[in-house]
């Protein structure tokens, strides 16, 4: 799956102006999205093999790390060696029960 750079920039603009987010959330979400765009650029825009690691790639709160994954419809999983990771970009969707 290819990263939609314009969509990420739209998110960043929203986060910068959103009064409902704390300063920590705004800065963290923008930092994580910049890291995602950087890594995607290195892989010709492909997201499939990209993971972001906590705390290696993000020194902020784990809550913000998880919120970013939620915004990106990605999975957060616990790593055996400690910390967690974001992967499965665009794959996390709510399951509807009938």
Buried (B, 14 or more C-beta within 10 A) or exposed (E): EEBBEEEBEEBBEEBEEEEEBEEEBBBBBBBBBEBBBEBBEEEEEBBEEBBBBBEEBBEBBEEBBBBBBEBBEBBBEEEEEEBBBBBBBEEBEEEEEE
